[in-house]
Amino acid sequence: MSNFRDYLNERLQDEELKKEWDDIQPELDIIRAIIDARISNNLTQKELAQRTGIDQGDISKLERGTRNPSLKLLKRLADGMDMDLKIEFVPKKVVKY
C-alpha cells in the first residue's frame, strides 16, 4: 500500500489534480460511510433494500458513486440500518497524503 501512497503523494504535487482530488472527497466520504455502515450492520445490499424499500440496484449505484443521494434517501438508509444520520461542517485542515 505504501507504493500507492507514494504514487498518490507524487501525483498530488500537481495543483490541478490536487484540486480535483480535494473536490471529490466529500462524495467519497459519503460512499465510504454508506458501505461501512451497511457492513457494520452485517447487511447485504439486498437486505438493506428490503429494509428501506430502496431498489438494490440503486444501493449499488450509490456505493459505486454513480448516483448521488438526496438527504431524504440518506435518511431512509440510516433508518434502515437503525442509525441516525449526522451531517456536520468541520474546519478545513491541511491534509498530507
N, CA, C and O atoms as a GROMACS GRO file, in nm:
protein
  388
    1MET      N    1   0.082  -0.119   0.000
    1MET     CA    2   0.000   0.000   0.000
    1MET      C    3   0.086   0.125   0.000
    1MET      O    4   0.044   0.229  -0.051
    2SER      N    5   0.206   0.118   0.056
    2SER     CA    6   0.289   0.238   0.059
    2SER      C    7   0.329   0.280  -0.083
    2SER      O    8   0.351   0.398  -0.108
    3ASN      N    9   0.338   0.184  -0.175
    3ASN     CA   10   0.366   0.222  -0.313
    3ASN      C   11   0.257   0.310  -0.369
    3ASN      O   12   0.285   0.406  -0.441
    4PHE      N   13   0.132   0.277  -0.338
    4PHE     CA   14   0.021   0.360  -0.382
    4PHE      C   15   0.028   0.497  -0.316
    4PHE      O   16   0.010   0.599  -0.383
    5ARG      N   17   0.053   0.499  -0.187
    5ARG     CA   18   0.062   0.627  -0.115
    5ARG      C   19   0.174   0.713  -0.172
    5ARG      O   20   0.156   0.834  -0.192
    6ASP      N   21   0.288   0.653  -0.199
    6ASP     CA   22   0.399   0.728  -0.258
    6ASP      C   23   0.359   0.784  -0.395
    6ASP      O   24   0.387   0.900  -0.426
    7TYR      N   25   0.294   0.701  -0.474
    7TYR     CA   26   0.249   0.744  -0.607
    7TYR      C   27   0.148   0.858  -0.594
    7TYR      O   28   0.157   0.958  -0.664
    8LEU      N   29   0.051   0.840  -0.503
    8LEU     CA   30  -0.050   0.943  -0.483
    8LEU      C   31   0.013   1.074  -0.438
    8LEU      O   32  -0.020   1.180  -0.490
    9ASN      N   33   0.101   1.067  -0.342
    9ASN     CA   34   0.169   1.189  -0.295
    9ASN      C   35   0.243   1.259  -0.408
    9ASN      O   36   0.241   1.382  -0.417
   10GLU      N   37   0.306   1.182  -0.492
   10GLU     CA   38   0.378   1.240  -0.606
   10GLU      C   39   0.281   1.307  -0.703
   10GLU      O   40   0.306   1.419  -0.748
   11ARG      N   41   0.172   1.239  -0.734
   11ARG     CA   42   0.074   1.292  -0.829
   11ARG      C   43   0.004   1.417  -0.773
   11ARG      O   44  -0.030   1.508  -0.849
   12LEU      N   45  -0.017   1.420  -0.642
   12LEU     CA   46  -0.087   1.533  -0.582
   12LEU      C   47  -0.002   1.659  -0.573
   12LEU      O   48  -0.048   1.762  -0.524
   13GLN      N   49   0.120   1.652  -0.619
   13GLN     CA   50   0.202   1.772  -0.629
   13GLN      C   51   0.152   1.860  -0.743
   13GLN      O   52   0.176   1.981  -0.744
   14ASP      N   53   0.081   1.800  -0.836
   14ASP     CA   54   0.018   1.874  -0.946
   14ASP      C   55  -0.103   1.946  -0.888
   14ASP      O   56  -0.198   1.881  -0.844
   15GLU      N   57  -0.102   2.078  -0.889
   15GLU     CA   58  -0.207   2.159  -0.825
   15GLU      C   59  -0.346   2.132  -0.884
   15GLU      O   60  -0.444   2.128  -0.811
   16GLU      N   61  -0.353   2.114  -1.016
   16GLU     CA   62  -0.482   2.088  -1.080
   16GLU      C   63  -0.539   1.954  -1.034
   16GLU      O   64  -0.658   1.944  -1.002
   17LEU      N   65  -0.456   1.852  -1.032
   17LEU     CA   66  -0.501   1.721  -0.987
   17LEU      C   67  -0.538   1.726  -0.839
   17LEU      O   68  -0.638   1.665  -0.798
   18LYS      N   69  -0.461   1.796  -0.759
   18LYS     CA   70  -0.491   1.806  -0.616
   18LYS      C   71  -0.625   1.872  -0.593
   18LYS      O   72  -0.701   1.829  -0.506
   19LYS      N   73  -0.657   1.976  -0.670
   19LYS     CA   74  -0.786   2.042  -0.655
   19LYS      C   75  -0.899   1.946  -0.689
   19LYS      O   76  -0.998   1.940  -0.616
   20GLU      N   77  -0.885   1.871  -0.796
   20GLU     CA   78  -0.987   1.773  -0.834
   20GLU      C   79  -1.002   1.667  -0.725
   20GLU      O   80  -1.114   1.629  -0.690
   21TRP      N   81  -0.890   1.620  -0.673
   21TRP     CA   82  -0.889   1.519  -0.567
   21TRP      C   83  -0.963   1.572  -0.444
   21TRP      O   84  -1.048   1.502  -0.387
   22ASP      N   85  -0.932   1.693  -0.404
   22ASP     CA   86  -0.996   1.754  -0.288
   22ASP      C   87  -1.144   1.776  -0.311
   22ASP      O   88  -1.225   1.761  -0.220
   23ASP      N   89  -1.180   1.811  -0.434
   23ASP     CA   90  -1.320   1.837  -0.467
   23ASP      C   91  -1.408   1.713  -0.456
   23ASP      O   92  -1.526   1.724  -0.424
   24ILE      N   93  -1.353   1.594  -0.483
   24ILE     CA   94  -1.436   1.473  -0.478
   24ILE      C   95  -1.438   1.406  -0.341
   24ILE      O   96  -1.512   1.310  -0.320
   25GLN      N   97  -1.358   1.455  -0.247
   25GLN     CA   98  -1.351   1.390  -0.117
   25GLN      C   99  -1.486   1.382  -0.044
   25GLN      O  100  -1.514   1.277   0.013
   26PRO      N  101  -1.570   1.486  -0.044
   26PRO     CA  102  -1.699   1.470   0.025
   26PRO      C  103  -1.784   1.356  -0.034
   26PRO      O  104  -1.849   1.282   0.041
   27GLU      N  105  -1.782   1.340  -0.165
   27GLU     CA  106  -1.858   1.231  -0.226
   27GLU      C  107  -1.800   1.096  -0.184
   27GLU      O  108  -1.875   1.004  -0.153
   28LEU      N  109  -1.669   1.086  -0.182
   28LEU     CA  110  -1.606   0.961  -0.141
   28LEU      C  111  -1.633   0.932   0.006
   28LEU      O  112  -1.648   0.816   0.044
   29ASP      N  113  -1.639   1.035   0.088
   29ASP     CA  114  -1.670   1.016   0.230
   29ASP      C  115  -1.810   0.960   0.249
   29ASP      O  116  -1.832   0.873   0.333
   30ILE      N  117  -1.905   1.009   0.170
   30ILE     CA  118  -2.043   0.959   0.178
   30ILE      C  119  -2.048   0.813   0.134
   30ILE      O  120  -2.111   0.730   0.200
   31ILE      N  121  -1.982   0.782   0.024
   31ILE     CA  122  -1.978   0.644  -0.024
   31ILE      C  123  -1.920   0.552   0.082
   31ILE      O  124  -1.976   0.447   0.114
   32ARG      N  125  -1.805   0.594   0.139
   32ARG     CA  126  -1.741   0.513   0.244
   32ARG      C  127  -1.833   0.495   0.363
   32ARG      O  128  -1.841   0.385   0.419
   33ALA      N  129  -1.903   0.601   0.403
   33ALA     CA  130  -1.992   0.594   0.519
   33ALA      C  131  -2.107   0.497   0.495
   33ALA      O  132  -2.143   0.420   0.584
   34ILE      N  133  -2.165   0.500   0.376
   34ILE     CA  134  -2.275   0.409   0.344
   34ILE      C  135  -2.227   0.264   0.350
   34ILE      O  136  -2.289   0.180   0.414
   35ILE      N  137  -2.116   0.237   0.283
   35ILE     CA  138  -2.064   0.100   0.279
   35ILE      C  139  -2.024   0.053   0.419
   35ILE      O  140  -2.059  -0.058   0.459
   36ASP      N  141  -1.952   0.136   0.492
   36ASP     CA  142  -1.908   0.098   0.627
   36ASP      C  143  -2.026   0.072   0.720
   36ASP      O  144  -2.024  -0.024   0.797
   37ALA      N  145  -2.130   0.156   0.712
   37ALA     CA  146  -2.247   0.138   0.797
   37ALA      C  147  -2.319   0.008   0.762
   37ALA      O  148  -2.360  -0.067   0.850
   38ARG      N  149  -2.334  -0.017   0.633
   38ARG     CA  150  -2.402  -0.140   0.590
   38ARG      C  151  -2.327  -0.264   0.637
   38ARG      O  152  -2.386  -0.358   0.689
   39ILE      N  153  -2.195  -0.262   0.617
   39ILE     CA  154  -2.114  -0.377   0.656
   39ILE      C  155  -2.111  -0.395   0.807
   39ILE      O  156  -2.117  -0.508   0.857
   40SER      N  157  -2.103  -0.283   0.881
   40SER     CA  158  -2.100  -0.294   1.028
   40SER      C  159  -2.231  -0.349   1.083
   40SER      O  160  -2.235  -0.402   1.194
   41ASN      N  161  -2.339  -0.337   1.005
   41ASN     CA  162  -2.467  -0.395   1.043
   41ASN      C  163  -2.487  -0.534   0.984
   41ASN      O  164  -2.596  -0.591   0.993
   42ASN      N  165  -2.382  -0.588   0.924
   42ASN     CA  166  -2.386  -0.722   0.864
   42ASN      C  167  -2.501  -0.737   0.766
   42ASN      O  168  -2.572  -0.838   0.766
   43LEU      N  169  -2.519  -0.634   0.682
   43LEU     CA  170  -2.626  -0.637   0.583
   43LEU      C  171  -2.570  -0.646   0.442
   43LEU      O  172  -2.468  -0.584   0.411
   44THR      N  173  -2.637  -0.722   0.360
   44THR     CA  174  -2.607  -0.720   0.218
   44THR      C  175  -2.684  -0.603   0.157
   44THR      O  176  -2.771  -0.544   0.221
   45GLN      N  177  -2.651  -0.570   0.035
   45GLN     CA  178  -2.728  -0.467  -0.034
   45GLN      C  179  -2.874  -0.509  -0.046
   45GLN      O  180  -2.965  -0.427  -0.030
   46LYS      N  181  -2.897  -0.636  -0.073
   46LYS     CA  182  -3.033  -0.686  -0.087
   46LYS      C  183  -3.110  -0.673   0.044
   46LYS      O  184  -3.227  -0.633   0.043
   47GLU      N  185  -3.047  -0.706   0.154
   47GLU     CA  186  -3.115  -0.694   0.284
   47GLU      C  187  -3.146  -0.547   0.316
   47GLU      O  188  -3.253  -0.515   0.368
   48LEU      N  189  -3.050  -0.458   0.286
   48LEU     CA  190  -3.074  -0.316   0.308
   48LEU      C  191  -3.188  -0.266   0.220
   48LEU      O  192  -3.269  -0.184   0.263
   49ALA      N  193  -3.193  -0.315   0.098
   49ALA     CA  194  -3.301  -0.277   0.007
   49ALA      C  195  -3.437  -0.320   0.064
   49ALA      O  196  -3.534  -0.244   0.058
   50GLN      N  197  -3.443  -0.440   0.119
   50GLN     CA  198  -3.568  -0.488   0.177
   50GLN      C  199  -3.610  -0.404   0.297
   50GLN      O  200  -3.728  -0.377   0.317
   51ARG      N  201  -3.513  -0.362   0.377
   51ARG     CA  202  -3.544  -0.281   0.496
   51ARG      C  203  -3.588  -0.139   0.462
   51ARG      O  204  -3.667  -0.079   0.534
   52THR      N  205  -3.537  -0.086   0.350
   52THR     CA  206  -3.559   0.055   0.319
   52THR      C  207  -3.661   0.078   0.208
   52THR      O  208  -3.716   0.188   0.195
   53GLY      N  209  -3.686  -0.024   0.128
   53GLY     CA  210  -3.772  -0.006   0.013
   53GLY      C  211  -3.699   0.060  -0.103
   53GLY      O  212  -3.761   0.099  -0.202
   54ILE      N  213  -3.568   0.073  -0.090
   54ILE     CA  214  -3.485   0.129  -0.197
   54ILE      C  215  -3.437   0.012  -0.282
   54ILE      O  216  -3.391  -0.089  -0.227
   55ASP      N  217  -3.448   0.022  -0.411
   55ASP     CA  218  -3.406  -0.085  -0.500
   55ASP      C  219  -3.258  -0.120  -0.478
   55ASP      O  220  -3.175  -0.032  -0.462
   56GLN      N  221  -3.228  -0.249  -0.477
   56GLN     CA  222  -3.089  -0.294  -0.455
   56GLN      C  223  -2.996  -0.236  -0.560
   56GLN      O  224  -2.882  -0.202  -0.530
   57GLY      N  225  -3.043  -0.224  -0.682
   57GLY     CA  226  -2.961  -0.165  -0.788
   57GLY      C  227  -2.926  -0.020  -0.758
   57GLY      O  228  -2.816   0.026  -0.789
   58ASP      N  229  -3.019   0.052  -0.697
   58ASP     CA  230  -2.991   0.191  -0.659
   58ASP      C  231  -2.889   0.199  -0.546
   58ASP      O  232  -2.805   0.288  -0.543
   59ILE      N  233  -2.898   0.105  -0.452
   59ILE     CA  234  -2.798   0.100  -0.345
   59ILE      C  235  -2.660   0.072  -0.405
   59ILE      O  236  -2.561   0.132  -0.364
   60SER      N  237  -2.655  -0.018  -0.500
   60SER     CA  238  -2.529  -0.048  -0.568
   60SER      C  239  -2.474   0.077  -0.637
   60SER      O  240  -2.354   0.105  -0.630
   61LYS      N  241  -2.561   0.150  -0.704
   61LYS     CA  242  -2.518   0.273  -0.772
   61LYS      C  243  -2.464   0.376  -0.672
   61LYS      O  244  -2.366   0.444  -0.700
   62LEU      N  245  -2.529   0.387  -0.557
   62LEU     CA  246  -2.481   0.478  -0.453
   62LEU      C  247  -2.341   0.439  -0.408
   62LEU      O  248  -2.253   0.523  -0.393
   63GLU      N  249  -2.322   0.310  -0.386
   63GLU     CA  250  -2.194   0.261  -0.336
   63GLU      C  251  -2.084   0.268  -0.441
   63GLU      O  252  -1.966   0.275  -0.407
   64ARG      N  253  -2.120   0.266  -0.567
   64ARG     CA  254  -2.021   0.281  -0.675
   64ARG      C  255  -1.995   0.427  -0.710
   64ARG      O  256  -1.901   0.459  -0.781
   65GLY      N  257  -2.081   0.515  -0.658
   65GLY     CA  258  -2.064   0.657  -0.685
   65GLY      C  259  -2.124   0.703  -0.817
   65GLY      O  260  -2.091   0.810  -0.866
   66THR      N  261  -2.212   0.622  -0.874
   66THR     CA  262  -2.274   0.661  -1.000
   66THR      C  263  -2.412   0.724  -0.978
   66THR      O  264  -2.480   0.761  -1.074
   67ARG      N  265  -2.451   0.736  -0.853
   67ARG     CA  266  -2.575   0.805  -0.819
   67ARG      C  267  -2.550   0.888  -0.695
   67ARG      O  268  -2.491   0.839  -0.598
   68ASN      N  269  -2.594   1.012  -0.696
   68ASN     CA  270  -2.580   1.099  -0.580
   68ASN      C  271  -2.707   1.092  -0.496
   68ASN      O  272  -2.818   1.111  -0.548
   69PRO      N  273  -2.692   1.065  -0.366
   69PRO     CA  274  -2.810   1.053  -0.281
   69PRO      C  275  -2.864   1.188  -0.236
   69PRO      O  276  -2.788   1.284  -0.216
   70SER      N  277  -2.994   1.195  -0.221
   70SER     CA  278  -3.056   1.312  -0.159
   70SER      C  279  -3.048   1.294  -0.008
   70SER      O  280  -3.019   1.185   0.041
   71LEU      N  281  -3.074   1.400   0.066
   71LEU     CA  282  -3.078   1.388   0.211
   71LEU      C  283  -3.189   1.293   0.254
   71LEU      O  284  -3.172   1.215   0.348
   72LYS      N  285  -3.301   1.298   0.184
   72LYS     CA  286  -3.413   1.208   0.214
   72LYS      C  287  -3.371   1.062   0.198
   72LYS      O  288  -3.406   0.978   0.281
   73LEU      N  289  -3.298   1.033   0.092
   73LEU     CA  290  -3.252   0.896   0.068
   73LEU      C  291  -3.150   0.853   0.174
   73LEU      O  292  -3.154   0.739   0.221
   74LEU      N  293  -3.060   0.943   0.212
   74LEU     CA  294  -2.964   0.911   0.318
   74LEU      C  295  -3.037   0.881   0.448
   74LEU      O  296  -2.998   0.791   0.522
   75LYS      N  297  -3.141   0.956   0.477
   75LYS     CA  298  -3.221   0.933   0.598
   75LYS      C  299  -3.287   0.796   0.593
   75LYS      O  300  -3.289   0.725   0.694
   76ARG      N  301  -3.341   0.758   0.478
   76ARG     CA  302  -3.402   0.624   0.464
   76ARG      C  303  -3.299   0.515   0.486
   76ARG      O  304  -3.327   0.414   0.551
   77LEU      N  305  -3.179   0.534   0.432
   77LEU     CA  306  -3.072   0.435   0.453
   77LEU      C  307  -3.037   0.425   0.601
   77LEU      O  308  -3.024   0.315   0.655
   78ALA      N  309  -3.022   0.539   0.666
   78ALA     CA  310  -2.989   0.540   0.810
   78ALA      C  311  -3.097   0.469   0.890
   78ALA      O  312  -3.068   0.386   0.976
   79ASP      N  313  -3.223   0.503   0.862
   79ASP     CA  314  -3.334   0.438   0.933
   79ASP      C  315  -3.332   0.287   0.911
   79ASP      O  316  -3.358   0.210   1.004
   80GLY      N  317  -3.303   0.244   0.789
   80GLY     CA  318  -3.299   0.101   0.757
   80GLY      C  319  -3.189   0.027   0.829
   80GLY      O  320  -3.194  -0.095   0.844
   81MET      N  321  -3.087   0.101   0.873
   81MET     CA  322  -2.977   0.039   0.947
   81MET      C  323  -2.987   0.071   1.096
   81MET      O  324  -2.893   0.048   1.172
   82ASP      N  325  -3.103   0.126   1.136
   82ASP     CA  326  -3.127   0.165   1.275
   82ASP      C  327  -3.018   0.260   1.326
   82ASP      O  328  -2.964   0.244   1.434
   83MET      N  329  -2.990   0.359   1.242
   83MET     CA  330  -2.888   0.458   1.274
   83MET      C  331  -2.947   0.597   1.255
   83MET      O  332  -3.046   0.616   1.185
   84ASP      N  333  -2.883   0.694   1.319
   84ASP     CA  334  -2.916   0.834   1.297
   84ASP      C  335  -2.825   0.888   1.188
   84ASP      O  336  -2.709   0.847   1.177
   85LEU      N  337  -2.877   0.979   1.108
   85LEU     CA  338  -2.796   1.047   1.008
   85LEU      C  339  -2.741   1.174   1.070
   85LEU      O  340  -2.816   1.255   1.124
   86LYS      N  341  -2.610   1.191   1.062
   86LYS     CA  342  -2.547   1.310   1.116
   86LYS      C  343  -2.462   1.372   1.006
   86LYS      O  344  -2.374   1.307   0.949
   87ILE      N  345  -2.489   1.498   0.978
   87ILE     CA  346  -2.410   1.571   0.880
   87ILE      C  347  -2.351   1.689   0.954
   87ILE      O  348  -2.421   1.758   1.028
   88GLU      N  349  -2.223   1.713   0.934
   88GLU     CA  350  -2.160   1.822   1.006
   88GLU      C  351  -2.063   1.899   0.918
   88GLU      O  352  -2.009   1.846   0.821
   89PHE      N  353  -2.042   2.022   0.954
   89PHE     CA  354  -1.941   2.105   0.891
   89PHE      C  355  -1.822   2.110   0.986
   89PHE      O  356  -1.839   2.134   1.106
   90VAL      N  357  -1.703   2.088   0.933
   90VAL     CA  358  -1.583   2.091   1.016
   90VAL      C  359  -1.482   2.186   0.954
   90VAL      O  360  -1.480   2.204   0.832
   91PRO      N  361  -1.398   2.246   1.037
   91PRO     CA  362  -1.297   2.336   0.981
   91PRO      C  363  -1.206   2.260   0.886
   91PRO      O  364  -1.176   2.142   0.905
   92LYS      N  365  -1.162   2.330   0.783
   92LYS     CA  366  -1.070   2.269   0.687
   92LYS      C  367  -0.934   2.250   0.754
   92LYS      O  368  -0.890   2.330   0.836
   93LYS      N  369  -0.870   2.140   0.715
   93LYS     CA  370  -0.737   2.110   0.764
   93LYS      C  371  -0.645   2.094   0.644
   93LYS      O  372  -0.689   2.065   0.532
   94VAL      N  373  -0.520   2.113   0.669
   94VAL     CA  374  -0.422   2.083   0.566
   94VAL      C  375  -0.399   1.932   0.575
   94VAL      O  376  -0.359   1.880   0.679
   95VAL      N  377  -0.425   1.863   0.463
   95VAL     CA  378  -0.412   1.718   0.461
   95VAL      C  379  -0.285   1.680   0.388
   95VAL      O  380  -0.259   1.728   0.277
   96LYS      N  381  -0.207   1.595   0.451
   96LYS     CA  382  -0.087   1.544   0.386
   96LYS      C  383  -0.115   1.399   0.346
   96LYS      O  384  -0.150   1.316   0.430
   97TYR      N  385  -0.099   1.370   0.219
   97TYR     CA  386  -0.128   1.236   0.168
   97TYR      C  387  -0.008   1.150   0.171
   97TYR      O  388  -0.014   1.034   0.132
   0.00000   0.00000   0.00000
